[in-house]
Amino acid sequence: MKLVSRFQAAALSTAELHGLLRKAFNLAASLPPHSRERDNALASIKTIHAELSSRSP
């Protein structure tokens, strides 16, 4: 998975972010520990979660 930056996350809608979060989570769960792709997915999850948290409900 390509790493999602904070700038990229900010440009997406809330619905798109939730879809991307689900995709990143499922990918991270299916990859071997300590692989580059899994690390990217986990970092993307953190970025997406931070962006979702910064938006008002």
Stockholm file with secondary structure:
# STOCKHOLM 1.0

chainA/1-57         MKLVSRFQAAALSTAELHGLLRKAFNLAASLPPHSRERDNALASIKTIHAELSSRSP
#=GR chainA/1-57 SS CCCCCHHHHHTSCHHHHHHHHHHHHHHHHHSCTTCHHHHHHHHHHHHHHHHHHHSCC
#=GC SS_cons        CCCCCHHHHHTSCHHHHHHHHHHHHHHHHHSCTTCHHHHHHHHHHHHHHHHHHHSCC
//
